[in-house]
Amino acid sequence: MLIRAAHPDDAPAVVALRRFVFPFLVRGVASTRQLIAAPPPGLHWTGFVAEVDGHIVGWVCASRNEHTAEAVGEVSLLHVHPDHRRRGIGSALLAEAVTHLAPLGLTRLHGRALPEALPFARRHGFTPSRQERFSALELHALPPLPAAPDDVRLVPLTDVDPRRVHRVDVLASADEPGDVVSGAIGYADWLATTWDNVGLDREASMGAEVAGELVAISLVKRDGERMWSDYTGTVPQHRGRGLARLVKLAALHRAAARGITVAYTGNDAANAPMLAVNNRLGYRPVATQWSCVRELRPA
């Protein structure tokens, strides 16, 4: 077993492993290569791989959580190929991630675990807290797109200033349920992690304007014929009008027209409004995982 920092050329093997373990996640080779080669500045991000006989069998990445002012670190997507589990590889990857984050003086670590990985999480000091649900939708069976209300204009995000998209993202996500108290992600961090991600399909991503103001967005990340609904939200002042469903359905229709056949999404189990939107659109549950927290002593 060899644990080492990830290289950009590892991207194809990393994505193949991830798709095997997490078939409901959509993260393409190009975006994974971009992340390894040019991590978002200021987030202290890095990825580690585990090799056995020259083959990548495990992965983890670690960073500062950019969505909060709290001193929270993210230990993301820790996973090992099933054929190589129970040999200490997961523990070794986690140790590298924790060591990498140690200089940041964090008070908490946040991660996620599949149900079968909860015993591992508990053994390493992580407490399961919130359930998250993943759903899929075959795009050949989309509901028809209704006409927008008279005061609403649907716009592809290729035609929108990214600063306006960032504003909606910040306002709409401020009250999302979760283990980390949301804060306003800075524009530079948002550009690096969201807008400039090569996996973002801006042609399929959609927004809704009311009186010229962008008030709702639905972001699409693409990998071939699969897509991930990266974020859908409406600013608080314009909720209750069905704009989240409208803008998401418009994005799904554009994605289908661009050759995407299946869409995936994930939500906190307590996010009843978005779960209701997805149910009405025809999404079906495919997996669950748990948000987990490990408390640390302040540095």
C-alpha positions as CSV (number, residue, x, y, z in Angstrom):
1,M,0.0,0.0,0.0
2,L,1.2,3.5,-0.9
3,I,-0.5,6.7,0.2
4,R,0.5,9.7,-1.8
5,A,-0.6,13.1,-3.0
6,A,-2.8,12.9,-6.1
7,H,-1.5,13.9,-9.5
8,P,-3.6,15.4,-12.4
9,D,-2.9,12.2,-14.5
10,D,-4.7,10.2,-11.7
11,A,-8.0,11.7,-12.7
12,P,-9.3,8.9,-14.9
13,A,-8.6,6.2,-12.3
14,V,-10.0,8.4,-9.5
15,V,-13.2,9.0,-11.4
16,A,-13.6,5.3,-12.4
17,L,-13.2,4.3,-8.7
18,R,-15.6,7.0,-7.5
19,R,-18.2,6.0,-10.1
20,F,-17.9,2.4,-8.9
21,V,-18.4,3.3,-5.2
22,F,-20.7,6.3,-5.6
23,P,-22.6,5.7,-8.9
24,F,-25.0,8.5,-8.0
25,L,-22.3,11.2,-7.9
26,V,-21.4,12.9,-11.2
27,R,-17.8,14.2,-11.2
28,G,-16.0,14.1,-14.6
29,V,-12.4,13.4,-15.5
30,A,-11.9,17.0,-16.8
31,S,-13.2,18.7,-13.6
32,T,-11.3,16.2,-11.4
33,R,-8.1,16.9,-13.3
34,Q,-8.7,20.6,-13.0
35,L,-9.2,20.4,-9.2
36,I,-6.0,18.4,-8.7
37,A,-3.9,20.5,-11.0
38,A,-5.2,23.9,-9.8
39,P,-7.0,23.7,-6.5
40,P,-9.1,26.7,-5.5
41,P,-6.8,29.3,-3.9
42,G,-7.2,29.9,-0.2
43,L,-9.1,26.6,0.6
44,H,-6.0,24.6,1.5
45,W,-7.3,21.8,-0.7
46,T,-5.5,18.6,-1.5
47,G,-6.3,15.1,-2.6
48,F,-4.6,11.8,-1.7
49,V,-4.8,8.4,-3.4
50,A,-4.0,4.9,-2.2
51,E,-2.2,2.6,-4.5
52,V,-1.8,-1.2,-4.4
53,D,0.4,-2.8,-7.1
54,G,0.3,0.4,-9.0
55,H,-3.5,0.6,-9.1
56,I,-5.5,3.4,-7.4
57,V,-7.8,1.8,-4.9
58,G,-8.6,4.7,-2.6
59,W,-9.2,8.4,-2.5
60,V,-9.8,11.3,-0.1
61,C,-9.6,15.1,-0.3
62,A,-9.3,17.7,2.4
63,S,-9.9,21.4,2.6
64,R,-11.2,24.3,4.6
65,N,-15.0,24.6,4.3
66,E,-15.6,27.7,2.2
67,H,-19.2,28.1,3.0
68,T,-18.8,29.2,6.7
69,A,-16.8,31.6,8.8
70,E,-16.4,28.8,11.4
71,A,-13.1,26.9,11.6
72,V,-14.5,23.8,9.9
73,G,-12.5,21.3,7.8
74,E,-13.9,19.0,5.1
75,V,-12.8,15.4,4.7
76,S,-14.5,14.6,1.4
77,L,-15.3,11.4,-0.5
78,L,-13.1,9.1,1.6
79,H,-13.6,5.7,-0.1
80,V,-11.7,2.4,-0.8
81,H,-12.5,-0.2,-3.5
82,P,-14.5,-3.0,-1.8
83,D,-11.9,-5.6,-2.8
84,H,-9.3,-3.7,-0.7
85,R,-11.2,-2.8,2.5
86,R,-10.4,-3.9,6.0
87,R,-6.6,-3.6,5.4
88,G,-6.1,-0.1,7.0
89,I,-6.2,1.8,3.7
90,G,-9.2,4.0,4.7
91,S,-7.6,4.8,8.1
92,A,-4.3,5.7,6.4
93,L,-6.1,8.0,3.9
94,L,-8.0,9.7,6.8
95,A,-4.8,10.2,8.8
96,E,-3.2,12.0,5.8
97,A,-6.2,14.2,5.4
98,V,-6.3,15.1,9.1
99,T,-2.5,15.8,9.1
100,H,-2.9,18.1,6.1
101,L,-5.7,20.1,7.9
102,A,-3.9,20.3,11.2
103,P,-2.1,23.6,10.6
104,L,-5.5,25.4,10.1
105,G,-6.4,25.3,13.8
106,L,-9.8,23.9,13.1
107,T,-12.5,23.3,15.7
108,R,-14.5,20.6,13.8
109,L,-14.1,18.2,10.9
110,H,-17.1,17.5,8.6
111,G,-17.4,14.5,6.4
112,R,-20.0,12.1,4.9
113,A,-20.4,8.3,5.1
114,L,-22.5,5.7,3.4
115,P,-24.6,3.7,5.8
116,E,-22.2,0.7,5.6
117,A,-19.3,3.1,6.5
118,L,-20.8,4.4,9.7
119,P,-18.9,2.0,12.0
120,F,-15.7,3.2,10.4
121,A,-16.7,6.8,11.0
122,R,-17.6,6.2,14.6
123,R,-14.3,4.4,15.3
124,H,-12.5,7.5,14.1
125,G,-14.4,10.0,16.2
126,F,-17.1,11.1,13.7
127,T,-20.7,11.3,14.9
128,P,-23.5,10.7,12.4
129,S,-25.8,13.7,12.5
130,R,-28.0,14.2,9.4
131,Q,-29.2,11.9,6.7
132,E,-28.8,13.0,3.0
133,R,-30.8,11.6,0.1
134,F,-29.8,11.0,-3.5
135,S,-32.2,10.7,-6.3
136,A,-32.1,10.1,-10.1
137,L,-34.4,11.1,-13.0
138,E,-34.4,9.7,-16.5
139,L,-34.7,12.7,-18.8
140,H,-36.8,11.0,-21.5
141,A,-39.8,11.2,-19.1
142,L,-39.7,14.9,-18.2
143,P,-42.9,16.7,-17.4
144,P,-43.7,19.4,-19.9
145,L,-42.3,22.9,-19.3
146,P,-45.1,25.2,-18.4
147,A,-45.2,28.8,-19.6
148,A,-43.5,31.2,-17.2
149,P,-45.7,33.8,-15.4
150,D,-46.0,37.1,-17.2
151,D,-43.4,38.8,-14.9
152,V,-40.8,36.0,-15.1
153,R,-38.2,35.5,-17.8
154,L,-36.2,32.3,-18.0
155,V,-32.6,32.9,-19.1
156,P,-29.6,30.5,-19.7
157,L,-26.8,31.5,-17.4
158,T,-24.4,31.9,-20.3
159,D,-26.2,35.3,-20.8
160,V,-25.9,36.3,-17.1
161,D,-23.1,38.2,-15.3
162,P,-21.6,35.6,-12.8
163,R,-21.8,38.2,-10.0
164,R,-25.6,38.1,-10.3
165,V,-25.5,34.3,-10.1
166,H,-23.2,34.4,-7.1
167,R,-25.6,36.8,-5.3
168,V,-28.5,34.4,-5.8
169,D,-26.4,31.4,-4.6
170,V,-25.4,33.3,-1.4
171,L,-29.0,34.5,-0.6
172,A,-30.8,31.3,-1.4
173,S,-28.4,29.0,0.4
174,A,-28.2,31.0,3.7
175,D,-30.9,29.0,5.4
176,E,-30.1,25.5,4.0
177,P,-30.3,22.8,6.6
178,G,-27.0,21.2,7.5
179,D,-24.3,20.6,10.1
180,V,-22.3,23.7,9.1
181,V,-23.8,27.1,9.6
182,S,-23.9,28.6,6.1
183,G,-22.2,31.9,5.4
184,A,-21.6,34.0,2.4
185,I,-19.0,32.3,0.2
186,G,-16.7,34.9,-1.2
187,Y,-16.9,35.7,-4.9
188,A,-13.3,34.5,-5.6
189,D,-13.9,31.2,-3.9
190,W,-17.2,30.8,-5.7
191,L,-15.7,31.5,-9.0
192,A,-13.0,28.9,-8.4
193,T,-15.2,26.2,-7.1
194,T,-18.4,26.7,-9.1
195,W,-18.4,29.1,-12.1
196,D,-15.0,28.3,-13.5
197,N,-15.4,24.5,-12.9
198,V,-15.0,22.9,-16.4
199,G,-17.8,20.5,-15.5
200,L,-20.4,23.4,-15.3
201,D,-22.7,23.4,-18.3
202,R,-23.7,27.0,-18.5
203,E,-25.8,26.4,-21.6
204,A,-28.0,24.0,-19.6
205,S,-27.9,26.0,-16.3
206,M,-30.8,28.3,-16.0
207,G,-32.0,31.4,-14.2
208,A,-35.3,33.2,-13.6
209,E,-35.6,37.0,-13.6
210,V,-38.4,39.1,-12.2
211,A,-38.4,42.7,-13.3
212,G,-34.9,42.3,-14.5
213,E,-33.6,40.9,-11.2
214,L,-32.2,37.4,-11.1
215,V,-34.1,35.6,-8.3
216,A,-33.7,31.8,-8.9
217,I,-31.0,29.6,-10.4
218,S,-30.4,25.9,-11.3
219,L,-26.8,24.9,-12.0
220,V,-26.0,21.8,-14.1
221,K,-22.7,19.9,-13.9
222,R,-22.2,17.4,-16.7
223,D,-20.2,14.3,-17.3
224,G,-21.0,12.9,-20.8
225,E,-24.6,11.8,-20.7
226,R,-25.0,12.2,-17.0
227,M,-25.6,15.4,-15.0
228,W,-25.6,16.6,-11.5
229,S,-28.0,19.4,-10.3
230,D,-25.3,21.3,-8.5
231,Y,-27.6,23.8,-6.9
232,T,-31.1,25.0,-7.3
233,G,-32.5,27.8,-5.2
234,T,-34.7,31.0,-5.0
235,V,-34.0,34.1,-3.0
236,P,-36.3,34.3,0.1
237,Q,-38.3,37.3,-1.1
238,H,-39.5,35.3,-4.2
239,R,-40.3,31.9,-2.7
240,G,-43.7,30.3,-2.7
241,R,-44.3,31.0,-6.5
242,G,-42.9,27.7,-7.8
243,L,-39.8,29.3,-9.3
244,A,-37.4,26.6,-8.1
245,R,-39.4,23.9,-9.8
246,L,-39.8,26.1,-13.0
247,V,-36.1,26.9,-13.3
248,K,-35.0,23.4,-12.5
249,L,-37.4,21.9,-15.0
250,A,-36.2,24.4,-17.6
251,A,-32.6,23.3,-16.9
252,L,-33.5,19.7,-17.2
253,H,-35.2,20.3,-20.6
254,R,-32.1,22.1,-21.9
255,A,-29.9,19.3,-20.6
256,A,-32.0,16.7,-22.4
257,A,-31.8,18.7,-25.6
258,R,-28.0,18.7,-25.2
259,G,-27.8,14.9,-25.0
260,I,-28.0,14.3,-21.3
261,T,-30.0,11.2,-20.5
262,V,-30.1,11.0,-16.6
263,A,-29.9,13.6,-13.8
264,Y,-28.8,13.1,-10.2
265,T,-29.3,15.3,-7.2
266,G,-28.7,15.2,-3.5
267,N,-30.6,16.9,-0.6
268,D,-30.5,17.0,3.2
269,A,-33.4,14.9,4.4
270,A,-34.8,17.9,6.3
271,N,-34.9,20.0,3.1
272,A,-38.7,19.4,2.6
273,P,-39.3,22.1,0.0
274,M,-36.6,20.9,-2.4
275,L,-37.5,17.2,-1.8
276,A,-41.0,18.1,-2.8
277,V,-39.8,19.8,-6.0
278,N,-37.8,16.7,-6.9
279,N,-40.7,14.4,-6.2
280,R,-43.0,16.4,-8.5
281,L,-40.4,16.3,-11.2
282,G,-40.3,12.5,-11.0
283,Y,-37.0,11.9,-9.2
284,R,-36.6,8.5,-7.6
285,P,-34.5,7.7,-4.5
286,V,-31.3,5.8,-5.2
287,A,-29.1,6.1,-2.1
288,T,-28.6,7.7,1.3
289,Q,-25.5,8.9,3.2
290,W,-24.9,10.6,6.6
291,S,-23.3,13.9,7.4
292,C,-20.8,13.3,10.2
293,V,-19.0,15.7,12.5
294,R,-15.8,15.2,14.6
295,E,-15.2,17.8,17.3
296,L,-11.6,19.0,17.7
297,R,-9.9,21.1,20.4
298,P,-9.3,24.7,19.3
299,A,-5.6,25.3,18.5
